[in-house]
Amino acid sequence: MEKQFDFTYEITAEDYLTHQLFGASMNEAIKKQRKRGLILWTTAFFILAIVFYLQGNKFLSIYFIAFGIGFFLIYPIYANWIYKRYFKRYVYKHFTESNLNNMILTIDEEEIVLFNGKERGKIKILEIEKIEEIPTHIFIKLKGGRSVIIPKLKIDNKEELLKCVSFLAKNNSFPYIRILYWKWNKINYF
């Protein structure tokens, strides 16, 4: 990369929400928690069905079997809704109108510079842990847990941005992970 590249975009609360949901969907602890909830509740309903069957109450036995199957099918949808509602509340509680800015992202071989019209932040390329790309965004994850959120759909020269981040990842030996099939409501339990 011989020159610096400038990209302009606007960041919104929805972009922050997408970042939170993506992070949750990739978090192993959250995946285990959701899987454990599904297994625990479904098992409890089937145990109740067995208990009532052994007591001779076939109506309640059939009821809990049906409820267990229904719960197994509905729980993933319900859990997605609960997590999205939680993260939406979190984002809108911490997101202010001052965060709604036209961002200018400048990338060169040494650093990334973010400018929001008031403040300028410089990030050394060596601070990048990995770059993750989903259909709508690019997340540049930094060492220490922070991230730079780039909404791909709001950038005019998207192809240039993709070449630029790919070049950075290849030349600096950090992962560039493309998850182009990612969607919040497509979380697999097994």
N, C-alpha and C positions, 0 to 999 in steps of 0.2 A: 504494500500500500504506500504509494509515493506521496499522496496528498491527504488532506483532511476532508472529511465528508460531513455536510450539515444536513440535518433532517429536522423538520418542523412538524409538530403535532400538538393536539390538545388532549390533556388527560382528564378523565372524569371519574366520578364515584363508581360507575359501572366497570371501569378498567381496574380499579382497586378491588372491587368485588370479584372479578374474574381471577385476579391474582390470588386472592384468599381461597377461592374455591379450588383453583388448580393446586395450590399448596396443600390443602386438606386432602385432595384426592390422591396425592403422591405420598402422603405421610403414613408410614407403616403403623404407627400407634393408632391413628384414627381408623385405618382399615381394620385392624384387629378389634378395636372397640365395636365397630359396626357389625363385624362378623360374629363376635361374641354375643352381642344383643340378639341377632337373628337366631343363632343356635340355641341360646338360653331360653328365649321365649317360646320358640317352636317346640323344643323338647318339653318344656313345662306343660304345654297344651296336650301333647301326646301322652305324657305321663298321667295327666288328669283323665284323658280318654281311657287309658288302660285301667286306672283305679275304678272308674265308674263302670266299665265293662265287667270287671271282676266282682263288683257289687251287684251286678245284674241290671243296672240302669242303662239300657241300650240307647235310649234317647239322648241322655247327656254324653254318653260315649261317642255317638255319631256327631253330636253338636261340637264337642271339643276336637274331634278329628277334622271336621270341616273348618272350624275356626283356626286350627293349627295350619292347615293347608292354605287357607286364605291369608293368614298372617305371614306365612313364608313368602307368598307372592306379593303382598302389599307392603311389607316392611321396607324393602329397598326404596320404593317410591316415597314412602313416609319419611324415612331417614334422610333422603336427599332434600326433601322439602324443609325438614327441621334444620339441617345444617345450613342450607341456603338462607333461611330466615335468620338464623343466628349471625352468620357472617354479614348479611345485609344490614342488620341492626348495628353491628360493630363498625362497619365501614361508614355508615351515615352518621353515627355518633362521633367518629373521629375525623370525618372528612368535612372540611369547611369550604366555603366558596372561594377562599383565597388559594385553595389548591387547584381550582379550575383555571389553568393558564395555558397559553400557547407555549409549549416547551421547545427549546432549540437544543438538539442533541448534536454534538460535534465529536466525531471519532477520528483519531489518527493512530499511529503505531504505538505511541507512548501512553495516551490517556483518553478518557472519555470526559467531555465537559457538558454539563447540563445547565441551561440558563432558562429561567422562567419569567424573565422581564424585570425581576427585582434582585434575585440572588443567583450566584454562579457557584456550581459545585464541580470539583475536579476529582476524577477517580482514575487512579493509575491502573493500567491494563493488568498489572501483576496482582491486583486486588480481586480480580474476577475469578470466581470458583467454577462457574459453568454458565452456559447459555441454553435456555430451554425455549423451544418454539412450539406454539400450538396454532390452530387455524387462524385465530384472531389476534394473537399477541406474541411478542418476544419478551422473555424475562431474563435479564442479565443478573444472575445471582452473585452477590459479592461475598467475600470472606467476612464473617461476622454476622451474616444473616440478612442483611439489607438486600434490596433488589431494585433494579431499574426496570420500570414497566413501559413497554413500547407497544402501543396499539397499531398493528400492521395495517388495519383497514383505514386508518386516518393519515397515512403517510403516502404522499404522491409517488415518490421514487422507491417503492417497496423492494423491487428487484435489486437495486443498488445497496439497500440496507442489508438484505439477505446475503449478498456477496461479501459485504464488509464484515458482518459478524462471523461468517464462515471463515474468512481469511484470518480474523483475529484468533479464533479458536484453533485453527490449524497451526498458525505460526507461534502460538503461545502455549500449546499443549494443555488446554483445558477442554472439557467435553462440550460439544454442541449437540444437544439432544432435540431431535425433531419428533414431536408427538402430534402429528397432523390429523389424527383420528380423535383427539381428546374432545370430550364433551362432558359437562358436569353430570348430567343424568345417566351417563354410561359408566357406572362404577361396578366392577365385577366383584362378587363376594368369594367366588371359588376359582 
